[in-house]
Amino acid sequence: MKKSLILLILISFSVLSSLPAQQLPPPDPLLPEDYSPEEFPLWAYDLRRYEVIAIGTYPITFFASSLIYDFSMYAANDFNPSYSMGSQRSGNDIGIIIGSAVCISLVIATVDLFINTSKRKKAEKQNDEQ
């Protein structure tokens, strides 16, 4: 009895799995809509640009601050070969390099924000005059 029941279950699963599944297409195609200019406030666009620039410049500023820090340590120790580039780094040195890279990235993003805001205000002023 058990064998026939198990055989019946296996046959029914194999038959049901071989049947094609039918799904009706949606009545209207599901296409994404473009964002309208009024959908997000202007500060959200500025914040996103600030974020992208700050994060995007970080690898470059990290590399530059690492080189400058290593060379300054090398020069401060009278160009001693034991202080050559990257050889004498401690946890404190890494913290200084990361902190300076973050600060420089934020300064670059802030300068870009000021430039972008001033350009926008200048364009709005010219449009108001016309």
N, C-alpha and C positions, 0 to 999 in steps of 0.2 A: 504494500500500500504506500509506504513512504517513498519507495523508488519511483513509482508511477506518478506520485504527486510532484516530486522533484523534477522528473522528466517533463511533466506538463508545464511547470513553471519555466523551465529552461526553454522549451519550445515556444511558449507564449512570449517570453522576452526576446528571443531571437527573431520571431516573426514581427513583433511590434517595432523592434529597432530597425528592421529593414524597410518599413513603410516610410514613404517620404512625408515629411512634415510640411504642412501648408500654412503659409502666413500671408495675409493680405497686405499689400503695400499701403502705406498711409495715404489718406486722401489728398493731402497737399505735401509736396516735397519739403522736408525739414532743412531749410537753408539758414545759416546764421545771418543776422542783419548787421550792417555796419553801425559803428557807434555814431551817434549824432554829436555835434559840437557842444550841445547843451547838456549832454548826459553826465559829464564830469565837470566839476568846478575848475577854474584856472589854477588854484593852488594845488590841486591834485596832480596836474600836469607838471607844475614846477617842482613839486616834491619828488615825483618819479624821475624827472631829469636829474635832480640833485642826487638822488640815490644811485642812479646808473653811473653818473660821472664819478662819485665818490668811490664806489666799489670798483669801477673800471680802471681808475688811476692807481688803486692801491698796489697792484703788483709792480708797477713801474716805480712808484715812490719807495716801495720796500727795497727794491734792488738798488736804487740810487742812494737811499739813506744807509744801506748796508755798506756800499762801497765808500761813501764819504766817512762813515764812522770808522771803518777799518783803516782807511788811509790816515785819518786824523790820529788814531791810536798809534799807528806806525810812525808818523811824523813826531808825535809828542814824546816818544821814547827814543828819539835821535836815530831813527831808521835802523833800530836793532833788528837783526834777522829773526830773533825769537818772537818778535811782534809782527811778523809778516801777515799779509791779508788773510783774515779769518782764522788765524791759528790760536789766538788767546781770547776766546769768547766764553763768558759765563752766562748764567741765567739773567743777571742784571743787565748785561750788554744786550741780550736778545730783547729784553723788555724795553730798553731805550730805543733800539732800532724799530721795533714794532710800533711803539708809541709815536715816534717821530714820523713814521710812514703814515700812520692814521691821521695825525695832525696835518701833514702836508696835503693828503688827499682831501680832507675836509676843507682846507683853505682853497684848494683848486676848485672844488665844487661850489663854495661860497662865492668866489670871484665870478664863476660862470653864472651863478644865479643873479648877481648884481648886474652883470653885463646884459643878460637876457631880459631882466626886468626893465633896465633903462632903455634898451632898444624898443621894447614893447610900448613903454610910456611915450617915447619919442614918436613912434609910428601913430599912436592914438592921438597925440597932440597935432600931428600933421593932418590926420584925417578930420579932426574937429575944426581946424582952420579952413579946410577946403569946404 
